[in-house]
């Protein structure tokens, strides 16, 4: 990590405000906060989609097994 690019926020000053653009541009471990938030968003959407697909598949399998059970 390059010390010249490392920005610190003074936590002792409760009135320290930075713009959203400055906040999103802060770099940690070579990535910006914006990139971390995008990644978290993609992961969250992926989890939701996976749960919906799983639930839908389980419903379809349950219906299919009920049909097979009634045929036997």
trRosetta pair geometry for C-beta under 8 A, 3 or more apart (Angstrom, degrees):
i j d omega theta_ij theta_ji phi_ij phi_ji
1 5 7.6 -126 180 69 76 102
1 6 6.1 67 152 -72 114 115
1 29 6.8 -65 -82 -98 115 37
1 30 7.2 -125 -99 -48 76 74
2 5 4.6 58 83 17 106 106
2 6 6.9 -171 92 -26 53 86
3 6 5.3 -48 -144 19 40 121
5 27 5.7 -10 147 53 114 137
6 27 7.5 -96 -99 77 46 94
7 26 5.3 -108 59 -127 126 94
7 27 7.5 102 14 36 98 72
9 16 6.5 156 -168 116 88 143
9 18 7.5 -100 -110 -13 110 132
10 13 4.7 42 105 16 113 108
10 16 5.7 143 63 -52 91 160
13 16 4.2 82 101 -34 112 107
18 22 4.2 -106 169 87 112 131
18 23 5.3 140 96 -56 113 83
19 22 4.7 97 56 6 79 101
19 23 7.0 -143 96 -5 42 87
20 23 5.5 -54 -147 37 34 114
20 24 6.1 28 158 -14 68 108
21 24 6.1 -57 -144 41 27 105
21 25 6.2 22 156 -19 62 114
22 25 5.8 -64 -145 39 28 110
22 26 7.1 49 153 -45 61 87
23 26 6.1 -35 -164 -5 34 113
23 33 6.2 -64 149 66 68 156
24 32 6.3 44 158 158 62 116
24 33 5.2 -127 -136 76 39 103
24 34 4.0 56 -177 -60 102 99
24 37 7.5 -62 -126 16 94 137
25 32 5.8 -49 -143 -142 30 124
25 33 7.4 -12 28 30 16 97
25 34 7.2 16 -71 -13 39 116
26 32 6.7 121 70 -150 40 70
26 33 5.1 39 59 -20 91 115
27 30 6.7 4 -178 -124 111 10
27 31 6.7 154 -148 76 75 22
27 32 5.5 -49 -91 -89 67 58
27 33 8.0 -117 -80 -22 26 69
28 31 6.6 -32 68 64 65 73
28 33 7.1 66 8 -69 107 72
28 36 7.5 4 55 -41 113 141
31 35 4.5 -109 -177 78 103 136
31 36 6.0 116 121 -50 122 85
32 35 4.8 104 57 2 76 98
32 36 7.3 -138 100 -1 46 85
33 36 5.5 -53 -152 37 38 113
33 37 6.3 37 151 -19 68 105
34 37 5.8 -57 -149 37 30 109
34 38 6.4 32 153 -20 65 105
35 38 5.7 -51 -146 35 32 113
35 39 6.4 34 154 -19 64 106
36 39 5.7 -56 -151 37 31 112
36 40 6.4 30 153 -18 65 106
37 40 5.6 -51 -145 37 33 111
37 41 6.3 38 153 -22 64 105
38 41 5.6 -55 -151 35 30 114
38 42 6.5 30 152 -19 65 104
39 42 5.8 -53 -149 35 32 110
39 43 6.4 31 153 -17 65 106
40 43 5.7 -55 -147 38 32 112
40 44 6.2 33 154 -21 66 107
41 44 5.7 -54 -145 36 30 111
41 45 6.3 27 157 -15 65 106
42 45 5.9 -55 -146 39 29 108
42 46 6.2 33 153 -22 63 109
43 46 5.6 -57 -149 37 30 116
43 47 6.5 32 154 -21 65 103
44 47 5.8 -52 -150 32 31 111
44 48 6.6 28 153 -16 64 105
45 48 5.8 -55 -149 38 33 111
45 49 6.2 32 154 -17 67 108
46 49 5.8 -55 -143 39 29 109
46 50 6.1 31 157 -21 65 108
47 50 5.7 -55 -146 36 28 112
47 51 6.4 28 156 -19 63 106
48 51 5.9 -56 -151 35 30 109
48 52 6.4 27 154 -17 65 106
49 52 5.8 -56 -148 37 32 110
49 53 6.2 29 156 -16 67 109
50 53 5.8 -56 -144 40 29 109
50 54 6.1 33 156 -22 64 108
51 54 5.6 -52 -144 36 29 113
51 55 6.3 29 157 -19 64 106
52 55 5.9 -56 -149 36 29 110
52 56 6.3 27 154 -18 64 109
53 56 5.7 -57 -147 38 30 112
53 57 6.2 30 156 -19 66 107
54 57 5.9 -57 -148 37 28 110
54 58 6.3 28 155 -19 64 107
55 58 5.8 -55 -149 36 30 112
55 59 6.5 32 153 -20 64 104
56 59 5.8 -53 -151 33 32 112
56 60 6.5 29 152 -16 64 106
57 60 5.7 -56 -149 39 33 111
57 61 6.2 32 154 -19 67 107
58 61 5.7 -53 -142 38 31 111
58 62 6.2 35 156 -22 64 106
59 62 5.8 -54 -149 34 29 113
59 63 6.5 28 154 -16 63 105
60 63 5.8 -54 -149 37 32 110
60 64 6.2 32 153 -20 65 108
61 64 5.5 -55 -145 38 32 113
61 65 6.2 29 157 -17 67 106
62 65 6.0 -55 -144 38 28 107
62 66 6.4 32 154 -22 62 106
63 66 5.7 -55 -150 34 31 113
63 67 6.6 32 152 -19 64 103
64 67 5.8 -53 -154 33 32 111
64 68 6.5 28 151 -15 65 107
65 68 5.5 -53 -145 40 37 111
65 69 6.0 42 153 -26 67 105
66 69 5.5 -51 -144 34 30 114
66 70 6.4 27 157 -16 63 107
67 70 6.0 -59 -150 38 28 107
67 71 6.4 28 153 -22 64 109
68 71 5.7 -56 -147 33 32 113
68 72 6.7 31 157 -24 64 106
69 72 6.2 -58 -154 27 29 110
